[in-house]
Amino acid sequence: MRVQSRRTDAFPTTWEIPVGIGLVWLLAAFLALPAGQGVAFFLQGDGFVWPGPRLGESLLGLLSGKPGRGLGAGLRSATPPVAVVYAAAVLVELALAASALVGFTFWWRTVGPYAQFGMAAKHEVVDVLGRGHLMRRRRTIRPDLSGGGRR
C-alpha cells in the first residue's frame, strides 16, 4: 500500500491543476510561433528576433499567414521565406511536444499512477544487500528462473 494513499490532503485535487497545465501548454504553443520565426531569422543569419511589445500583432500575423508583421520596418523587409518560418515554428512545436512528453513520463513514473512507492531500485538493493549475498540467494529471490542462473 502506498504511504501517500493513507494520508489525507487538506486540498483535494480537482479541476484547477489540469486546467492550469492546459493553459500553460496553450500559452507555450502560441509563443512557439514567434520563437519559430526568431529561429528562422537566426538561420538566415540575422540573429534571433523577438517581436517584443508587439507580440500580439506578430502572433496574429503568423496565424494569418503573414510572417514579419509586428516587427520593425527593417526586419520586415528581411523576413525569411514563409516556408522556412513555418518549418522552424513546426520544429519548435515538436520540441515543445517532446519536452512535454518527457515531463509527463517523468511524472507518471515518479508520483503518478505508475509510481511504485516503497520499492527499491536494483542498484539500491545491491548497495544494501551486496552482490554476493544476492547471488547466493538467487534461487529464493527468483525461483521462476530455472537453475537460478543469469539471463
C-alpha positions as CSV (number, residue, x, y, z in Angstrom):
1,M,0.0,0.0,0.0
2,R,1.3,3.4,-0.8
3,V,2.2,5.7,2.1
4,Q,0.6,8.6,0.2
5,S,-2.8,6.8,0.0
6,R,-3.1,6.7,3.8
7,R,-2.5,10.4,4.1
8,T,-5.3,12.9,3.8
9,D,-4.8,16.1,1.8
10,A,-6.1,19.4,3.0
11,F,-6.8,20.4,-0.6
12,P,-8.3,17.8,-2.9
13,T,-7.0,17.5,-6.4
14,T,-9.8,18.9,-8.6
15,W,-10.1,20.6,-12.0
16,E,-7.8,23.5,-11.3
17,I,-4.4,21.7,-11.8
18,P,-5.3,20.1,-15.2
19,V,-6.8,23.4,-16.4
20,G,-3.7,25.3,-15.3
21,I,-1.5,22.8,-17.1
22,G,-3.6,23.1,-20.2
23,L,-3.4,26.9,-20.2
24,V,0.3,26.8,-19.8
25,W,0.6,24.4,-22.7
26,L,-1.7,26.6,-24.8
27,L,0.4,29.7,-24.0
28,A,3.6,27.8,-24.8
29,A,2.1,26.6,-28.1
30,F,1.2,30.2,-29.1
31,L,4.7,31.5,-28.1
32,A,6.3,28.8,-30.1
33,L,5.2,30.6,-33.3
34,P,7.2,33.8,-32.8
35,A,10.0,31.7,-31.4
36,G,10.0,29.7,-34.7
37,Q,10.1,33.0,-36.6
38,G,13.1,34.0,-34.5
39,V,14.8,30.7,-35.3
40,A,14.1,31.3,-39.0
41,F,15.8,34.7,-38.7
42,F,18.7,33.1,-36.9
43,L,19.1,30.5,-39.6
44,Q,19.1,33.3,-42.2
45,G,22.0,34.9,-40.4
46,D,20.2,37.9,-38.9
47,G,20.3,36.7,-35.3
48,F,17.3,35.7,-33.2
49,V,14.4,38.1,-33.5
50,W,11.7,38.5,-30.9
51,P,8.8,40.9,-31.6
52,G,8.9,42.5,-28.1
53,P,6.0,44.7,-27.2
54,R,4.2,44.0,-30.5
55,L,4.0,40.3,-29.7
56,G,0.2,40.2,-30.1
57,E,0.4,41.8,-33.6
58,S,3.2,39.4,-34.6
59,L,1.2,36.4,-33.4
60,L,-1.8,37.4,-35.3
61,G,0.3,37.9,-38.4
62,L,1.8,34.4,-38.0
63,L,-1.6,32.9,-37.5
64,S,-3.0,34.6,-40.6
65,G,0.0,33.6,-42.8
66,K,1.9,36.9,-42.8
67,P,5.2,36.4,-41.0
68,G,7.1,39.6,-40.2
69,R,4.1,41.5,-39.1
70,G,4.7,43.2,-35.8
71,L,8.4,43.6,-36.5
72,G,10.3,46.8,-37.3
73,A,10.4,48.0,-41.0
74,G,14.0,46.9,-41.4
75,L,13.3,43.4,-40.2
76,R,10.0,43.1,-42.1
77,S,11.9,43.6,-45.4
78,A,14.4,40.9,-44.4
79,T,11.8,38.3,-43.4
80,P,12.8,34.8,-44.3
81,P,10.7,32.8,-46.8
82,V,7.3,31.8,-45.4
83,A,8.1,28.1,-45.7
84,V,11.3,28.5,-43.6
85,V,9.4,30.4,-40.9
86,Y,6.7,27.8,-40.6
87,A,9.1,24.9,-40.8
88,A,11.1,26.5,-37.9
89,A,7.8,27.0,-36.0
90,V,6.9,23.3,-36.5
91,L,10.3,22.3,-35.2
92,V,9.9,24.5,-32.1
93,E,6.4,23.0,-31.6
94,L,7.8,19.5,-31.9
95,A,10.5,20.3,-29.3
96,L,7.8,21.6,-27.0
97,A,5.7,18.4,-27.5
98,A,8.7,16.2,-26.9
99,S,9.6,18.0,-23.7
100,A,6.0,17.8,-22.5
101,L,6.0,14.1,-23.2
102,V,9.3,13.6,-21.2
103,G,7.8,15.6,-18.4
104,F,4.6,13.6,-18.4
105,T,6.5,10.4,-18.4
106,F,8.7,11.5,-15.5
107,W,5.5,12.5,-13.6
108,W,3.8,9.2,-14.5
109,R,6.7,7.1,-13.1
110,T,7.6,9.2,-10.0
111,V,4.3,10.3,-8.5
112,G,1.6,9.3,-11.0
113,P,-0.3,6.0,-11.3
114,Y,2.7,4.0,-12.5
115,A,4.9,5.0,-9.4
116,Q,6.0,2.2,-7.1
117,F,6.3,3.9,-3.8
118,G,8.4,1.9,-1.3
119,M,10.1,-0.3,-4.0
120,A,13.8,-0.1,-4.1
121,A,15.7,0.2,-7.4
122,K,18.1,-2.6,-8.4
123,H,21.2,-0.6,-7.6
124,E,19.8,0.3,-4.2
125,V,19.2,-3.4,-3.4
126,V,22.8,-4.3,-4.5
127,D,24.1,-1.5,-2.3
128,V,22.2,-2.6,0.8
129,L,22.4,-6.4,0.5
130,G,25.6,-6.9,-1.5
131,R,26.1,-8.7,-4.8
132,G,27.5,-11.8,-3.2
133,H,24.5,-12.2,-0.9
134,L,22.1,-11.8,-3.8
135,M,23.9,-14.3,-5.9
136,R,23.9,-16.9,-3.1
137,R,20.1,-16.4,-2.5
138,R,19.1,-16.1,-6.2
139,R,17.0,-19.3,-6.1
140,T,15.0,-17.9,-3.2
141,I,14.7,-14.4,-4.7
142,R,13.8,-15.5,-8.2
143,P,12.5,-19.1,-8.2
144,D,10.9,-18.6,-11.6
145,L,14.4,-18.5,-13.3
146,S,15.3,-22.1,-13.9
147,G,18.5,-23.1,-12.2
148,G,18.8,-19.6,-10.7
149,G,21.2,-18.5,-13.5
150,R,21.5,-15.1,-15.0
151,R,19.7,-14.1,-18.2
